[in-house]
């Protein structure tokens, strides 16, 4: 070990260790990752790591589906770890008062019932640390797990619980609920409970009895069952204080009951809609059957390039009124794509906003992935909101995929002038994928470079 590293004070070393933690909480249990890896460097690092509570306050078991080996072998290994007191040894390094994160990662698959869960082994651990838990993550894939969850988890002592994640593959029928119409979770008395994450394959989310009125954030971005308009409305009726929502796969509003009364939800300011699979976004979902008069940030996560966004409905008075306070509009492309997959209707929507800039009067920022040959839309959008024209400025964050196809002399001069454009307008950032030349031609690298 280099002397300069050895001489670092433990306080500074602890801060460095905390910055080295993996992004996914479930990766902390891997012996090849921080924090366990730090204990194998030298005795000084081991002592410092073991006395840093932040390194040991989180224990999320990875899904058996993510295991490189046979999932059953991995599950058995976790069982032995829990039975031997591994969880207690892990958490004891935090001290007696540090808040904890505990649970199991959901299988994130269409058939979660085929993957074993550790829920039966969690009961004594949750009972022991309930007052110190700030997050719990559970997986329910058998009917008997409902009774374990309801009766085995203590109730009324979650003094510091802030968030809960529930992955459930059951239909939540009356037979599975033992003739009950709803499933009562043990978290209703948790006064600090504000964030709920659901991963439901079939069940209606309102089947779960949780402190809905306390929620300020609800995430349902891994749902197999499409939400109907009535279920969509019921969720917001249950959550009057919800400020941030993330949802996926709602049904077409064409099936909506014409007699359904529109309700207003005053608290919601941020909404994320995940478009998974070929689908048609009706902007009407933003004001019927629920209207969000204070919505400021809207993100449309396009998981497929085959997405359709209606433009004409944006011109209707009801739509413009509903989105009158919208300040930020984000179009997200798949994060794992080799290229920026952009639906053609997204380009048409942005082009419409560029030409009809009064459609969304409060819009100040657009974030989108974009093809380089449509950059003139960006220029139009900026010119329409130029301070010289008397309209509010628009900030723009765009990631541009540059396709050369033997015409580099055409693209590069145009991109070189973008910096001048950024100097005159409130253009937050614009990046292009870097390219390298090999024997077969140009190819894209993983890095991006800023154009200004």
SULUR-V140219 format. One record per residue. NEAR is the number of other C-alpha atoms within 12 Angstrom. Layout:
# SULUR-V140219
near: [NEAR & NEAR]
This chain:
# SULUR-V140219
near: [12 & 9 & 7 & 9 & 16 & 17 & 14 & 18 & 15 & 21 & 17 & 18 & 26 & 28 & 19 & 23 & 30 & 24 & 15 & 22 & 29 & 22 & 12 & 18 & 28 & 28 & 27 & 31 & 32 & 23 & 15 & 16 & 22 & 34 & 40 & 27 & 24 & 31 & 23 & 19 & 20 & 16 & 14 & 22 & 31 & 24 & 21 & 32 & 36 & 32 & 27 & 31 & 28 & 32 & 41 & 35 & 38 & 38 & 40 & 33 & 41 & 35 & 35 & 33 & 28 & 21 & 23 & 13 & 13 & 16 & 21 & 21 & 17 & 25 & 28 & 20 & 22 & 32 & 24 & 16 & 22 & 26 & 19 & 14 & 18 & 21 & 34 & 27 & 19 & 33 & 33 & 26 & 28 & 26 & 21 & 16 & 18 & 23 & 31 & 41 & 40 & 41 & 40 & 38 & 40 & 40 & 35 & 29 & 24 & 23 & 20 & 28 & 26 & 19 & 31 & 33 & 38 & 40 & 39 & 30 & 32 & 37 & 26 & 22 & 33 & 34 & 22 & 23 & 34 & 33 & 30 & 30 & 35 & 35 & 38 & 44 & 42 & 43 & 44 & 41 & 38 & 27 & 24 & 21 & 32 & 36 & 24 & 27 & 36 & 27 & 20 & 24 & 31 & 27 & 22 & 18 & 24 & 32 & 25 & 28 & 36 & 34 & 36 & 39 & 37 & 40 & 45 & 45 & 39 & 35 & 28 & 32 & 21 & 16 & 16 & 24 & 25 & 15 & 11 & 17 & 18 & 24 & 34 & 25 & 29 & 31 & 41 & 29 & 24 & 33 & 24 & 26 & 32 & 32 & 37 & 39 & 36 & 41 & 39 & 42 & 35 & 26 & 31 & 32 & 40 & 29 & 29 & 33 & 23 & 35 & 32 & 32 & 28 & 26 & 34 & 31 & 35 & 40 & 34 & 36 & 32 & 33 & 32 & 32 & 27 & 30 & 32 & 24 & 30 & 30 & 25 & 38 & 31 & 25 & 35 & 35 & 26 & 25 & 31 & 27 & 25 & 33 & 30 & 35 & 35 & 35 & 37 & 36 & 34 & 34 & 25 & 23 & 30 & 17 & 15 & 23 & 15 & 13 & 10 & 18 & 17 & 25 & 22 & 23 & 32 & 24 & 26 & 34 & 30 & 34 & 35 & 33 & 35 & 35 & 36 & 30 & 21 & 17 & 27 & 31 & 35 & 27 & 31 & 33 & 36 & 41 & 34 & 31 & 35 & 31 & 32 & 40 & 27 & 28 & 35 & 32 & 34 & 34 & 31 & 39 & 35 & 39 & 28 & 29 & 29 & 21 & 31 & 26 & 31 & 25 & 27 & 20 & 24 & 31 & 24 & 18 & 17 & 22 & 29 & 31 & 26 & 34 & 36 & 29 & 26 & 32 & 28 & 31 & 35 & 35 & 41 & 35 & 35 & 24 & 16 & 13 & 18 & 15 & 26 & 31 & 30 & 35 & 33 & 24 & 24 & 38 & 31 & 23 & 35 & 41 & 26 & 27 & 34 & 29 & 22 & 23 & 30 & 24 & 30 & 36 & 28 & 28 & 35 & 35 & 35 & 40 & 34 & 38 & 41 & 39 & 31 & 31 & 21 & 26 & 32 & 22 & 27 & 40 & 32 & 23 & 36 & 40 & 29 & 28 & 34 & 25 & 16 & 13 & 12 & 10 & 19 & 25 & 28 & 36 & 33 & 36 & 31 & 39 & 35 & 34 & 36 & 35 & 28 & 24 & 15 & 15 & 14 & 19 & 13 & 16 & 24 & 21 & 12 & 22 & 29 & 20 & 18 & 30 & 21 & 16 & 28 & 29 & 16 & 21 & 28 & 27 & 32 & 26 & 28 & 35 & 31 & 35 & 31 & 24 & 22 & 17 & 15 & 10 & 7 & 9 & 14 & 19 & 22 & 23 & 18 & 17 & 16 & 19 & 21 & 21 & 27 & 20]
